[in-house]
Amino acid sequence: MGPRHVLALALSLAAVDAGAAVAAVPETARVCLDVADRAADAHGVPRAVMRALTRAETGRARGGALQPWPWTVNMEGAGRWFDTRAEALAYVKREQARGARSFDVGCFQINHRWHGDAFPSVDAMFEPAANADYAARFIAGLYAETRDWARAAGYYHSRTPEFFTRYRARFERIMAAGDPEAPTVAVAAPPAVEETFRPAPGEGPLFGPRLSRPGLWRAAGPAKPGGVALRNVAAARPLIRAAARPLID
């Protein structure tokens, strides 16, 4: 085989390897989309709403589209994407050993501090189907309260007006961008009157302050050992905290 043939073969093999790597990205991103659909169907939530929610929580631009990522962790304000579940879990375990307690994991960024007792283990919180089911039940309850999916998504994040408004706007932008793989759903326009944010019955406000979460983060540069660091591109975002036992952080 001559030099030209060797070079051509090498380039061809490189192209195949590159193509396989690119193909793996949508496949991993699809994990969140698939469980979003199943949880949506199980709890009466439009599929487009759940898909937009996971993109708002963990999405990053890949292949010209905002793709969710199941192995996303926000560790006390520091957000990272990991290539695998094992890497994400190992990172969480290391940080827990150092004393970390408040962190968000998975397709829908469920917080361990407030909701870890709903799962048998941290590893179980990373399970995409369980993560999505938890989120779907919560946003379905918020829709029952508001009768407006965009407002429910805002409340999923926070009832603090500043954070609620910013997150709802992000959710609406994602919904407006559309999803060719899911049915569209109308998102009601916000009311013209001033929003009223009510405290939850019992112990104070439904939501309390928190650090930022990955929904409004982007990659801070080349991948680093232990995940891709995220850089905040918006102001700090609040911790979703329910009165007696919060459902979602």
Protein Blocks (a to p, Z undefined) as FASTA:
>chain_A
ZZklmmmmmmmmmmmmmmmmmmmmmmmmmmmmmmmmmmmmmnopafklmmmmmmmmmgcc
eehiacddfkbcceehiacddfbfklmmmmmmmmmmnopabdcedjkopafklmmmmpgb
fklmmmmklmmmmmmmmmmmmmmmnopaklmmmmmmomcfklmmmmmmmmmmmmmnopak
bccdddddddfbdcdddddehjajfbdcddddfklgccebdcdehiacdddfbdcddddd
dfklcfbZZ
